[in-house]
Amino acid sequence: MRHQHRDLAILDFPTANGAWLPDTSADALAAINKWRDARALSDVTAFQIWLQMAHRFGAVLISIGVIALFLLLRRTKDAPLVLRRLSTWWLGLLLLQLALGAGTIWSNKAADIATAHVAVGATMLSLGVSISAISCRIWRPRREEGMEIPEVETKRVAIG
């Protein structure tokens, strides 16, 4: 989104140019660009509009996944506390991220809000990777009976 170095292709939220799925026909683009030209905004292409729509669709999928994990861990009796806490943080960051995304659009891509949106997105990605790694470690496949797998020893090292 940031690397297009242009104005936002879609200036409203939650709709996109007044519709849930934007019209990117030649006539619609001509009307959109005429409106934008009158306001000294850069012209947009169908690609730029659909790139921003893909970003929104991706946000919906990620939201579903984060909420589903949060609910699953709440309903699982033996879910480790660390995963429950991390999923709560992830859900909180998701809500912040959605607010920042809307704020980015409503503020016409104000630099501080857009930068915070990118930073929270990066934090969410790293938290998701951490949750995945912890989950794999905790719920790895059960060892077959009689099969001995050595445990990895960890040592605490004093720093300083």
Phi and psi in radians as a Rosetta constraint file:
Dihedral C 1 N 2 CA 2 C 2 CIRCULARHARMONIC -1.271 0.35
Dihedral N 2 CA 2 C 2 N 3 CIRCULARHARMONIC -0.450 0.35
Dihedral C 2 N 3 CA 3 C 3 CIRCULARHARMONIC -1.501 0.35
Dihedral N 3 CA 3 C 3 N 4 CIRCULARHARMONIC 0.077 0.35
Dihedral C 3 N 4 CA 4 C 4 CIRCULARHARMONIC -1.339 0.35
Dihedral N 4 CA 4 C 4 N 5 CIRCULARHARMONIC -0.326 0.35
Dihedral C 4 N 5 CA 5 C 5 CIRCULARHARMONIC 0.882 0.35
Dihedral N 5 CA 5 C 5 N 6 CIRCULARHARMONIC 0.755 0.35
Dihedral C 5 N 6 CA 6 C 6 CIRCULARHARMONIC -2.448 0.35
Dihedral N 6 CA 6 C 6 N 7 CIRCULARHARMONIC 3.072 0.35
Dihedral C 6 N 7 CA 7 C 7 CIRCULARHARMONIC -1.169 0.35
Dihedral N 7 CA 7 C 7 N 8 CIRCULARHARMONIC 2.899 0.35
Dihedral C 7 N 8 CA 8 C 8 CIRCULARHARMONIC -1.105 0.35
Dihedral N 8 CA 8 C 8 N 9 CIRCULARHARMONIC 2.421 0.35
Dihedral C 8 N 9 CA 9 C 9 CIRCULARHARMONIC -1.344 0.35
Dihedral N 9 CA 9 C 9 N 10 CIRCULARHARMONIC -0.478 0.35
Dihedral C 9 N 10 CA 10 C 10 CIRCULARHARMONIC -2.119 0.35
Dihedral N 10 CA 10 C 10 N 11 CIRCULARHARMONIC 2.135 0.35
Dihedral C 10 N 11 CA 11 C 11 CIRCULARHARMONIC -1.796 0.35
Dihedral N 11 CA 11 C 11 N 12 CIRCULARHARMONIC 0.082 0.35
Dihedral C 11 N 12 CA 12 C 12 CIRCULARHARMONIC -2.262 0.35
Dihedral N 12 CA 12 C 12 N 13 CIRCULARHARMONIC 2.791 0.35
Dihedral C 12 N 13 CA 13 C 13 CIRCULARHARMONIC -2.675 0.35
Dihedral N 13 CA 13 C 13 N 14 CIRCULARHARMONIC 2.371 0.35
Dihedral C 13 N 14 CA 14 C 14 CIRCULARHARMONIC -1.497 0.35
Dihedral N 14 CA 14 C 14 N 15 CIRCULARHARMONIC -0.228 0.35
Dihedral C 14 N 15 CA 15 C 15 CIRCULARHARMONIC -1.399 0.35
Dihedral N 15 CA 15 C 15 N 16 CIRCULARHARMONIC 3.032 0.35
Dihedral C 15 N 16 CA 16 C 16 CIRCULARHARMONIC -2.211 0.35
Dihedral N 16 CA 16 C 16 N 17 CIRCULARHARMONIC 1.873 0.35
Dihedral C 16 N 17 CA 17 C 17 CIRCULARHARMONIC 0.960 0.35
Dihedral N 17 CA 17 C 17 N 18 CIRCULARHARMONIC 0.699 0.35
Dihedral C 17 N 18 CA 18 C 18 CIRCULARHARMONIC 1.453 0.35
Dihedral N 18 CA 18 C 18 N 19 CIRCULARHARMONIC 0.037 0.35
Dihedral C 18 N 19 CA 19 C 19 CIRCULARHARMONIC -2.359 0.35
Dihedral N 19 CA 19 C 19 N 20 CIRCULARHARMONIC 2.782 0.35
Dihedral C 19 N 20 CA 20 C 20 CIRCULARHARMONIC -1.242 0.35
Dihedral N 20 CA 20 C 20 N 21 CIRCULARHARMONIC -0.606 0.35
Dihedral C 20 N 21 CA 21 C 21 CIRCULARHARMONIC -2.131 0.35
Dihedral N 21 CA 21 C 21 N 22 CIRCULARHARMONIC 2.041 0.35
Dihedral C 21 N 22 CA 22 C 22 CIRCULARHARMONIC -1.225 0.35
Dihedral N 22 CA 22 C 22 N 23 CIRCULARHARMONIC 2.576 0.35
Dihedral C 22 N 23 CA 23 C 23 CIRCULARHARMONIC -1.485 0.35
Dihedral N 23 CA 23 C 23 N 24 CIRCULARHARMONIC 2.092 0.35
Dihedral C 23 N 24 CA 24 C 24 CIRCULARHARMONIC -2.040 0.35
Dihedral N 24 CA 24 C 24 N 25 CIRCULARHARMONIC 0.463 0.35
Dihedral C 24 N 25 CA 25 C 25 CIRCULARHARMONIC -1.165 0.35
Dihedral N 25 CA 25 C 25 N 26 CIRCULARHARMONIC 2.887 0.35
Dihedral C 25 N 26 CA 26 C 26 CIRCULARHARMONIC -1.026 0.35
Dihedral N 26 CA 26 C 26 N 27 CIRCULARHARMONIC -0.730 0.35
Dihedral C 26 N 27 CA 27 C 27 CIRCULARHARMONIC -1.143 0.35
Dihedral N 27 CA 27 C 27 N 28 CIRCULARHARMONIC -0.763 0.35
Dihedral C 27 N 28 CA 28 C 28 CIRCULARHARMONIC -1.126 0.35
Dihedral N 28 CA 28 C 28 N 29 CIRCULARHARMONIC -0.753 0.35
Dihedral C 28 N 29 CA 29 C 29 CIRCULARHARMONIC -1.102 0.35
Dihedral N 29 CA 29 C 29 N 30 CIRCULARHARMONIC -0.671 0.35
Dihedral C 29 N 30 CA 30 C 30 CIRCULARHARMONIC -1.085 0.35
Dihedral N 30 CA 30 C 30 N 31 CIRCULARHARMONIC -0.745 0.35
Dihedral C 30 N 31 CA 31 C 31 CIRCULARHARMONIC -1.175 0.35
Dihedral N 31 CA 31 C 31 N 32 CIRCULARHARMONIC -0.729 0.35
Dihedral C 31 N 32 CA 32 C 32 CIRCULARHARMONIC -1.087 0.35
Dihedral N 32 CA 32 C 32 N 33 CIRCULARHARMONIC -0.817 0.35
Dihedral C 32 N 33 CA 33 C 33 CIRCULARHARMONIC -1.205 0.35
Dihedral N 33 CA 33 C 33 N 34 CIRCULARHARMONIC -0.545 0.35
Dihedral C 33 N 34 CA 34 C 34 CIRCULARHARMONIC -1.131 0.35
Dihedral N 34 CA 34 C 34 N 35 CIRCULARHARMONIC -0.771 0.35
Dihedral C 34 N 35 CA 35 C 35 CIRCULARHARMONIC -1.089 0.35
Dihedral N 35 CA 35 C 35 N 36 CIRCULARHARMONIC -0.753 0.35
Dihedral C 35 N 36 CA 36 C 36 CIRCULARHARMONIC -1.178 0.35
Dihedral N 36 CA 36 C 36 N 37 CIRCULARHARMONIC -0.686 0.35
Dihedral C 36 N 37 CA 37 C 37 CIRCULARHARMONIC -1.057 0.35
Dihedral N 37 CA 37 C 37 N 38 CIRCULARHARMONIC -0.657 0.35
Dihedral C 37 N 38 CA 38 C 38 CIRCULARHARMONIC -1.156 0.35
Dihedral N 38 CA 38 C 38 N 39 CIRCULARHARMONIC -0.316 0.35
Dihedral C 38 N 39 CA 39 C 39 CIRCULARHARMONIC -1.945 0.35
Dihedral N 39 CA 39 C 39 N 40 CIRCULARHARMONIC 0.267 0.35
Dihedral C 39 N 40 CA 40 C 40 CIRCULARHARMONIC 1.041 0.35
Dihedral N 40 CA 40 C 40 N 41 CIRCULARHARMONIC 0.609 0.35
Dihedral C 40 N 41 CA 41 C 41 CIRCULARHARMONIC -1.769 0.35
Dihedral N 41 CA 41 C 41 N 42 CIRCULARHARMONIC 2.688 0.35
Dihedral C 41 N 42 CA 42 C 42 CIRCULARHARMONIC -1.239 0.35
Dihedral N 42 CA 42 C 42 N 43 CIRCULARHARMONIC 2.652 0.35
Dihedral C 42 N 43 CA 43 C 43 CIRCULARHARMONIC -1.197 0.35
Dihedral N 43 CA 43 C 43 N 44 CIRCULARHARMONIC 2.693 0.35
Dihedral C 43 N 44 CA 44 C 44 CIRCULARHARMONIC -2.140 0.35
Dihedral N 44 CA 44 C 44 N 45 CIRCULARHARMONIC 2.764 0.35
Dihedral C 44 N 45 CA 45 C 45 CIRCULARHARMONIC -1.964 0.35
Dihedral N 45 CA 45 C 45 N 46 CIRCULARHARMONIC 2.913 0.35
Dihedral C 45 N 46 CA 46 C 46 CIRCULARHARMONIC -1.065 0.35
Dihedral N 46 CA 46 C 46 N 47 CIRCULARHARMONIC -0.656 0.35
Dihedral C 46 N 47 CA 47 C 47 CIRCULARHARMONIC -1.023 0.35
Dihedral N 47 CA 47 C 47 N 48 CIRCULARHARMONIC -0.793 0.35
Dihedral C 47 N 48 CA 48 C 48 CIRCULARHARMONIC -1.129 0.35
Dihedral N 48 CA 48 C 48 N 49 CIRCULARHARMONIC -0.682 0.35
Dihedral C 48 N 49 CA 49 C 49 CIRCULARHARMONIC -1.127 0.35
Dihedral N 49 CA 49 C 49 N 50 CIRCULARHARMONIC -0.805 0.35
Dihedral C 49 N 50 CA 50 C 50 CIRCULARHARMONIC -1.268 0.35
Dihedral N 50 CA 50 C 50 N 51 CIRCULARHARMONIC -0.446 0.35
Dihedral C 50 N 51 CA 51 C 51 CIRCULARHARMONIC -1.119 0.35
Dihedral N 51 CA 51 C 51 N 52 CIRCULARHARMONIC -0.772 0.35
Dihedral C 51 N 52 CA 52 C 52 CIRCULARHARMONIC -1.209 0.35
Dihedral N 52 CA 52 C 52 N 53 CIRCULARHARMONIC -0.582 0.35
Dihedral C 52 N 53 CA 53 C 53 CIRCULARHARMONIC -1.169 0.35
Dihedral N 53 CA 53 C 53 N 54 CIRCULARHARMONIC -0.669 0.35
Dihedral C 53 N 54 CA 54 C 54 CIRCULARHARMONIC -1.083 0.35
Dihedral N 54 CA 54 C 54 N 55 CIRCULARHARMONIC -0.657 0.35
Dihedral C 54 N 55 CA 55 C 55 CIRCULARHARMONIC -1.080 0.35
Dihedral N 55 CA 55 C 55 N 56 CIRCULARHARMONIC -0.747 0.35
Dihedral C 55 N 56 CA 56 C 56 CIRCULARHARMONIC -1.176 0.35
Dihedral N 56 CA 56 C 56 N 57 CIRCULARHARMONIC -0.746 0.35
Dihedral C 56 N 57 CA 57 C 57 CIRCULARHARMONIC -1.092 0.35
Dihedral N 57 CA 57 C 57 N 58 CIRCULARHARMONIC -0.718 0.35
Dihedral C 57 N 58 CA 58 C 58 CIRCULARHARMONIC -1.061 0.35
Dihedral N 58 CA 58 C 58 N 59 CIRCULARHARMONIC -0.674 0.35
Dihedral C 58 N 59 CA 59 C 59 CIRCULARHARMONIC -1.112 0.35
Dihedral N 59 CA 59 C 59 N 60 CIRCULARHARMONIC -0.661 0.35
Dihedral C 59 N 60 CA 60 C 60 CIRCULARHARMONIC -1.124 0.35
Dihedral N 60 CA 60 C 60 N 61 CIRCULARHARMONIC -0.782 0.35
Dihedral C 60 N 61 CA 61 C 61 CIRCULARHARMONIC -1.114 0.35
Dihedral N 61 CA 61 C 61 N 62 CIRCULARHARMONIC -0.751 0.35
Dihedral C 61 N 62 CA 62 C 62 CIRCULARHARMONIC -1.119 0.35
Dihedral N 62 CA 62 C 62 N 63 CIRCULARHARMONIC -0.713 0.35
Dihedral C 62 N 63 CA 63 C 63 CIRCULARHARMONIC -1.046 0.35
Dihedral N 63 CA 63 C 63 N 64 CIRCULARHARMONIC -0.779 0.35
Dihedral C 63 N 64 CA 64 C 64 CIRCULARHARMONIC -1.051 0.35
Dihedral N 64 CA 64 C 64 N 65 CIRCULARHARMONIC -0.771 0.35
Dihedral C 64 N 65 CA 65 C 65 CIRCULARHARMONIC -1.127 0.35
Dihedral N 65 CA 65 C 65 N 66 CIRCULARHARMONIC -0.772 0.35
Dihedral C 65 N 66 CA 66 C 66 CIRCULARHARMONIC -1.149 0.35
Dihedral N 66 CA 66 C 66 N 67 CIRCULARHARMONIC -0.778 0.35
Dihedral C 66 N 67 CA 67 C 67 CIRCULARHARMONIC -1.139 0.35
Dihedral N 67 CA 67 C 67 N 68 CIRCULARHARMONIC -0.713 0.35
Dihedral C 67 N 68 CA 68 C 68 CIRCULARHARMONIC -1.097 0.35
Dihedral N 68 CA 68 C 68 N 69 CIRCULARHARMONIC -0.758 0.35
Dihedral C 68 N 69 CA 69 C 69 CIRCULARHARMONIC -1.102 0.35
Dihedral N 69 CA 69 C 69 N 70 CIRCULARHARMONIC -0.798 0.35
Dihedral C 69 N 70 CA 70 C 70 CIRCULARHARMONIC -0.968 0.35
Dihedral N 70 CA 70 C 70 N 71 CIRCULARHARMONIC -0.849 0.35
Dihedral C 70 N 71 CA 71 C 71 CIRCULARHARMONIC -1.184 0.35
Dihedral N 71 CA 71 C 71 N 72 CIRCULARHARMONIC -0.694 0.35
Dihedral C 71 N 72 CA 72 C 72 CIRCULARHARMONIC -1.063 0.35
Dihedral N 72 CA 72 C 72 N 73 CIRCULARHARMONIC -0.779 0.35
Dihedral C 72 N 73 CA 73 C 73 CIRCULARHARMONIC -1.195 0.35
Dihedral N 73 CA 73 C 73 N 74 CIRCULARHARMONIC -0.498 0.35
Dihedral C 73 N 74 CA 74 C 74 CIRCULARHARMONIC -1.269 0.35
Dihedral N 74 CA 74 C 74 N 75 CIRCULARHARMONIC -0.502 0.35
Dihedral C 74 N 75 CA 75 C 75 CIRCULARHARMONIC -1.626 0.35
Dihedral N 75 CA 75 C 75 N 76 CIRCULARHARMONIC -0.203 0.35
Dihedral C 75 N 76 CA 76 C 76 CIRCULARHARMONIC -1.559 0.35
Dihedral N 76 CA 76 C 76 N 77 CIRCULARHARMONIC 2.097 0.35
Dihedral C 76 N 77 CA 77 C 77 CIRCULARHARMONIC -1.087 0.35
Dihedral N 77 CA 77 C 77 N 78 CIRCULARHARMONIC -0.733 0.35
Dihedral C 77 N 78 CA 78 C 78 CIRCULARHARMONIC -1.690 0.35
Dihedral N 78 CA 78 C 78 N 79 CIRCULARHARMONIC 0.367 0.35
Dihedral C 78 N 79 CA 79 C 79 CIRCULARHARMONIC -1.159 0.35
Dihedral N 79 CA 79 C 79 N 80 CIRCULARHARMONIC 2.257 0.35
Dihedral C 79 N 80 CA 80 C 80 CIRCULARHARMONIC -1.085 0.35
Dihedral N 80 CA 80 C 80 N 81 CIRCULARHARMONIC 2.517 0.35
Dihedral C 80 N 81 CA 81 C 81 CIRCULARHARMONIC -1.030 0.35
Dihedral N 81 CA 81 C 81 N 82 CIRCULARHARMONIC -0.667 0.35
Dihedral C 81 N 82 CA 82 C 82 CIRCULARHARMONIC -1.063 0.35
Dihedral N 82 CA 82 C 82 N 83 CIRCULARHARMONIC -0.699 0.35
Dihedral C 82 N 83 CA 83 C 83 CIRCULARHARMONIC -1.231 0.35
Dihedral N 83 CA 83 C 83 N 84 CIRCULARHARMONIC -0.631 0.35
Dihedral C 83 N 84 CA 84 C 84 CIRCULARHARMONIC -1.100 0.35
Dihedral N 84 CA 84 C 84 N 85 CIRCULARHARMONIC -0.779 0.35
Dihedral C 84 N 85 CA 85 C 85 CIRCULARHARMONIC -1.154 0.35
Dihedral N 85 CA 85 C 85 N 86 CIRCULARHARMONIC -0.764 0.35
Dihedral C 85 N 86 CA 86 C 86 CIRCULARHARMONIC -1.118 0.35
Dihedral N 86 CA 86 C 86 N 87 CIRCULARHARMONIC -0.653 0.35
Dihedral C 86 N 87 CA 87 C 87 CIRCULARHARMONIC -1.192 0.35
Dihedral N 87 CA 87 C 87 N 88 CIRCULARHARMONIC -0.533 0.35
Dihedral C 87 N 88 CA 88 C 88 CIRCULARHARMONIC -1.172 0.35
Dihedral N 88 CA 88 C 88 N 89 CIRCULARHARMONIC -0.759 0.35
Dihedral C 88 N 89 CA 89 C 89 CIRCULARHARMONIC -1.073 0.35
Dihedral N 89 CA 89 C 89 N 90 CIRCULARHARMONIC -0.734 0.35
Dihedral C 89 N 90 CA 90 C 90 CIRCULARHARMONIC -1.096 0.35
Dihedral N 90 CA 90 C 90 N 91 CIRCULARHARMONIC -0.734 0.35
Dihedral C 90 N 91 CA 91 C 91 CIRCULARHARMONIC -1.123 0.35
Dihedral N 91 CA 91 C 91 N 92 CIRCULARHARMONIC -0.737 0.35
Dihedral C 91 N 92 CA 92 C 92 CIRCULARHARMONIC -1.073 0.35
Dihedral N 92 CA 92 C 92 N 93 CIRCULARHARMONIC -0.756 0.35
Dihedral C 92 N 93 CA 93 C 93 CIRCULARHARMONIC -1.140 0.35
Dihedral N 93 CA 93 C 93 N 94 CIRCULARHARMONIC -0.614 0.35
Dihedral C 93 N 94 CA 94 C 94 CIRCULARHARMONIC -1.053 0.35
Dihedral N 94 CA 94 C 94 N 95 CIRCULARHARMONIC -0.814 0.35
Dihedral C 94 N 95 CA 95 C 95 CIRCULARHARMONIC -1.097 0.35
Dihedral N 95 CA 95 C 95 N 96 CIRCULARHARMONIC -0.730 0.35
Dihedral C 95 N 96 CA 96 C 96 CIRCULARHARMONIC -1.091 0.35
Dihedral N 96 CA 96 C 96 N 97 CIRCULARHARMONIC -0.744 0.35
Dihedral C 96 N 97 CA 97 C 97 CIRCULARHARMONIC -1.099 0.35
Dihedral N 97 CA 97 C 97 N 98 CIRCULARHARMONIC -0.732 0.35
Dihedral C 97 N 98 CA 98 C 98 CIRCULARHARMONIC -1.124 0.35
Dihedral N 98 CA 98 C 98 N 99 CIRCULARHARMONIC -0.720 0.35
Dihedral C 98 N 99 CA 99 C 99 CIRCULARHARMONIC -1.119 0.35
Dihedral N 99 CA 99 C 99 N 100 CIRCULARHARMONIC -0.736 0.35
Dihedral C 99 N 100 CA 100 C 100 CIRCULARHARMONIC -1.161 0.35
Dihedral N 100 CA 100 C 100 N 101 CIRCULARHARMONIC -0.641 0.35
Dihedral C 100 N 101 CA 101 C 101 CIRCULARHARMONIC -1.106 0.35
Dihedral N 101 CA 101 C 101 N 102 CIRCULARHARMONIC -0.799 0.35
Dihedral C 101 N 102 CA 102 C 102 CIRCULARHARMONIC -1.107 0.35
Dihedral N 102 CA 102 C 102 N 103 CIRCULARHARMONIC -0.731 0.35
Dihedral C 102 N 103 CA 103 C 103 CIRCULARHARMONIC -1.095 0.35
Dihedral N 103 CA 103 C 103 N 104 CIRCULARHARMONIC -0.616 0.35
Dihedral C 103 N 104 CA 104 C 104 CIRCULARHARMONIC -1.068 0.35
Dihedral N 104 CA 104 C 104 N 105 CIRCULARHARMONIC -0.741 0.35
Dihedral C 104 N 105 CA 105 C 105 CIRCULARHARMONIC -1.239 0.35
Dihedral N 105 CA 105 C 105 N 106 CIRCULARHARMONIC -0.856 0.35
Dihedral C 105 N 106 CA 106 C 106 CIRCULARHARMONIC -1.133 0.35
Dihedral N 106 CA 106 C 106 N 107 CIRCULARHARMONIC -0.460 0.35
Dihedral C 106 N 107 CA 107 C 107 CIRCULARHARMONIC -1.628 0.35
Dihedral N 107 CA 107 C 107 N 108 CIRCULARHARMONIC 0.133 0.35
Dihedral C 107 N 108 CA 108 C 108 CIRCULARHARMONIC 0.994 0.35
Dihedral N 108 CA 108 C 108 N 109 CIRCULARHARMONIC 0.821 0.35
Dihedral C 108 N 109 CA 109 C 109 CIRCULARHARMONIC 1.184 0.35
Dihedral N 109 CA 109 C 109 N 110 CIRCULARHARMONIC 0.783 0.35
Dihedral C 109 N 110 CA 110 C 110 CIRCULARHARMONIC -1.024 0.35
Dihedral N 110 CA 110 C 110 N 111 CIRCULARHARMONIC 2.348 0.35
Dihedral C 110 N 111 CA 111 C 111 CIRCULARHARMONIC -1.029 0.35
Dihedral N 111 CA 111 C 111 N 112 CIRCULARHARMONIC -0.737 0.35
Dihedral C 111 N 112 CA 112 C 112 CIRCULARHARMONIC -1.178 0.35
Dihedral N 112 CA 112 C 112 N 113 CIRCULARHARMONIC -0.706 0.35
Dihedral C 112 N 113 CA 113 C 113 CIRCULARHARMONIC -1.233 0.35
Dihedral N 113 CA 113 C 113 N 114 CIRCULARHARMONIC -0.756 0.35
Dihedral C 113 N 114 CA 114 C 114 CIRCULARHARMONIC -1.104 0.35
Dihedral N 114 CA 114 C 114 N 115 CIRCULARHARMONIC -0.686 0.35
Dihedral C 114 N 115 CA 115 C 115 CIRCULARHARMONIC -1.164 0.35
Dihedral N 115 CA 115 C 115 N 116 CIRCULARHARMONIC -0.729 0.35
Dihedral C 115 N 116 CA 116 C 116 CIRCULARHARMONIC -1.092 0.35
Dihedral N 116 CA 116 C 116 N 117 CIRCULARHARMONIC -0.667 0.35
Dihedral C 116 N 117 CA 117 C 117 CIRCULARHARMONIC -1.069 0.35
Dihedral N 117 CA 117 C 117 N 118 CIRCULARHARMONIC -0.760 0.35
Dihedral C 117 N 118 CA 118 C 118 CIRCULARHARMONIC -1.156 0.35
Dihedral N 118 CA 118 C 118 N 119 CIRCULARHARMONIC -0.741 0.35
Dihedral C 118 N 119 CA 119 C 119 CIRCULARHARMONIC -1.133 0.35
Dihedral N 119 CA 119 C 119 N 120 CIRCULARHARMONIC -0.751 0.35
Dihedral C 119 N 120 CA 120 C 120 CIRCULARHARMONIC -1.166 0.35
Dihedral N 120 CA 120 C 120 N 121 CIRCULARHARMONIC -0.651 0.35
Dihedral C 120 N 121 CA 121 C 121 CIRCULARHARMONIC -1.066 0.35
Dihedral N 121 CA 121 C 121 N 122 CIRCULARHARMONIC -0.736 0.35
Dihedral C 121 N 122 CA 122 C 122 CIRCULARHARMONIC -1.149 0.35
Dihedral N 122 CA 122 C 122 N 123 CIRCULARHARMONIC -0.680 0.35
Dihedral C 122 N 123 CA 123 C 123 CIRCULARHARMONIC -1.126 0.35
Dihedral N 123 CA 123 C 123 N 124 CIRCULARHARMONIC -0.730 0.35
Dihedral C 123 N 124 CA 124 C 124 CIRCULARHARMONIC -1.094 0.35
Dihedral N 124 CA 124 C 124 N 125 CIRCULARHARMONIC -0.702 0.35
Dihedral C 124 N 125 CA 125 C 125 CIRCULARHARMONIC -1.079 0.35
Dihedral N 125 CA 125 C 125 N 126 CIRCULARHARMONIC -0.820 0.35
Dihedral C 125 N 126 CA 126 C 126 CIRCULARHARMONIC -1.160 0.35
Dihedral N 126 CA 126 C 126 N 127 CIRCULARHARMONIC -0.624 0.35
Dihedral C 126 N 127 CA 127 C 127 CIRCULARHARMONIC -1.166 0.35
Dihedral N 127 CA 127 C 127 N 128 CIRCULARHARMONIC -0.685 0.35
Dihedral C 127 N 128 CA 128 C 128 CIRCULARHARMONIC -1.097 0.35
Dihedral N 128 CA 128 C 128 N 129 CIRCULARHARMONIC -0.707 0.35
Dihedral C 128 N 129 CA 129 C 129 CIRCULARHARMONIC -1.130 0.35
Dihedral N 129 CA 129 C 129 N 130 CIRCULARHARMONIC -0.731 0.35
Dihedral C 129 N 130 CA 130 C 130 CIRCULARHARMONIC -1.102 0.35
Dihedral N 130 CA 130 C 130 N 131 CIRCULARHARMONIC -0.771 0.35
Dihedral C 130 N 131 CA 131 C 131 CIRCULARHARMONIC -1.067 0.35
Dihedral N 131 CA 131 C 131 N 132 CIRCULARHARMONIC -0.732 0.35
Dihedral C 131 N 132 CA 132 C 132 CIRCULARHARMONIC -1.099 0.35
Dihedral N 132 CA 132 C 132 N 133 CIRCULARHARMONIC -0.777 0.35
Dihedral C 132 N 133 CA 133 C 133 CIRCULARHARMONIC -1.128 0.35
Dihedral N 133 CA 133 C 133 N 134 CIRCULARHARMONIC -0.750 0.35
Dihedral C 133 N 134 CA 134 C 134 CIRCULARHARMONIC -1.144 0.35
Dihedral N 134 CA 134 C 134 N 135 CIRCULARHARMONIC -0.730 0.35
Dihedral C 134 N 135 CA 135 C 135 CIRCULARHARMONIC -1.068 0.35
Dihedral N 135 CA 135 C 135 N 136 CIRCULARHARMONIC -0.765 0.35
Dihedral C 135 N 136 CA 136 C 136 CIRCULARHARMONIC -1.105 0.35
Dihedral N 136 CA 136 C 136 N 137 CIRCULARHARMONIC -0.661 0.35
Dihedral C 136 N 137 CA 137 C 137 CIRCULARHARMONIC -1.216 0.35
Dihedral N 137 CA 137 C 137 N 138 CIRCULARHARMONIC -0.717 0.35
Dihedral C 137 N 138 CA 138 C 138 CIRCULARHARMONIC -1.315 0.35
Dihedral N 138 CA 138 C 138 N 139 CIRCULARHARMONIC -0.785 0.35
Dihedral C 138 N 139 CA 139 C 139 CIRCULARHARMONIC -1.852 0.35
Dihedral N 139 CA 139 C 139 N 140 CIRCULARHARMONIC 0.634 0.35
Dihedral C 139 N 140 CA 140 C 140 CIRCULARHARMONIC -1.142 0.35
Dihedral N 140 CA 140 C 140 N 141 CIRCULARHARMONIC 2.775 0.35
Dihedral C 140 N 141 CA 141 C 141 CIRCULARHARMONIC -0.987 0.35
Dihedral N 141 CA 141 C 141 N 142 CIRCULARHARMONIC 2.497 0.35
Dihedral C 141 N 142 CA 142 C 142 CIRCULARHARMONIC -1.116 0.35
Dihedral N 142 CA 142 C 142 N 143 CIRCULARHARMONIC 2.519 0.35
Dihedral C 142 N 143 CA 143 C 143 CIRCULARHARMONIC -1.252 0.35
Dihedral N 143 CA 143 C 143 N 144 CIRCULARHARMONIC 2.481 0.35
Dihedral C 143 N 144 CA 144 C 144 CIRCULARHARMONIC -1.199 0.35
Dihedral N 144 CA 144 C 144 N 145 CIRCULARHARMONIC 2.567 0.35
Dihedral C 144 N 145 CA 145 C 145 CIRCULARHARMONIC -1.058 0.35
Dihedral N 145 CA 145 C 145 N 146 CIRCULARHARMONIC 2.314 0.35
Dihedral C 145 N 146 CA 146 C 146 CIRCULARHARMONIC 1.491 0.35
Dihedral N 146 CA 146 C 146 N 147 CIRCULARHARMONIC -0.208 0.35
Dihedral C 146 N 147 CA 147 C 147 CIRCULARHARMONIC -1.544 0.35
Dihedral N 147 CA 147 C 147 N 148 CIRCULARHARMONIC 2.129 0.35
Dihedral C 147 N 148 CA 148 C 148 CIRCULARHARMONIC -1.772 0.35
Dihedral N 148 CA 148 C 148 N 149 CIRCULARHARMONIC 2.153 0.35
Dihedral C 148 N 149 CA 149 C 149 CIRCULARHARMONIC -2.065 0.35
Dihedral N 149 CA 149 C 149 N 150 CIRCULARHARMONIC 2.144 0.35
Dihedral C 149 N 150 CA 150 C 150 CIRCULARHARMONIC -1.154 0.35
Dihedral N 150 CA 150 C 150 N 151 CIRCULARHARMONIC 2.457 0.35
Dihedral C 150 N 151 CA 151 C 151 CIRCULARHARMONIC -1.409 0.35
Dihedral N 151 CA 151 C 151 N 152 CIRCULARHARMONIC 2.591 0.35
Dihedral C 151 N 152 CA 152 C 152 CIRCULARHARMONIC -1.462 0.35
Dihedral N 152 CA 152 C 152 N 153 CIRCULARHARMONIC 2.220 0.35
Dihedral C 152 N 153 CA 153 C 153 CIRCULARHARMONIC -1.476 0.35
Dihedral N 153 CA 153 C 153 N 154 CIRCULARHARMONIC 2.449 0.35
Dihedral C 153 N 154 CA 154 C 154 CIRCULARHARMONIC -2.081 0.35
Dihedral N 154 CA 154 C 154 N 155 CIRCULARHARMONIC 2.485 0.35
Dihedral C 154 N 155 CA 155 C 155 CIRCULARHARMONIC -2.105 0.35
Dihedral N 155 CA 155 C 155 N 156 CIRCULARHARMONIC 2.449 0.35
Dihedral C 155 N 156 CA 156 C 156 CIRCULARHARMONIC -1.542 0.35
Dihedral N 156 CA 156 C 156 N 157 CIRCULARHARMONIC 2.294 0.35
Dihedral C 156 N 157 CA 157 C 157 CIRCULARHARMONIC -1.998 0.35
Dihedral N 157 CA 157 C 157 N 158 CIRCULARHARMONIC 2.224 0.35
Dihedral C 157 N 158 CA 158 C 158 CIRCULARHARMONIC -1.340 0.35
Dihedral N 158 CA 158 C 158 N 159 CIRCULARHARMONIC 2.334 0.35
Dihedral C 158 N 159 CA 159 C 159 CIRCULARHARMONIC -1.880 0.35
Dihedral N 159 CA 159 C 159 N 160 CIRCULARHARMONIC 2.287 0.35
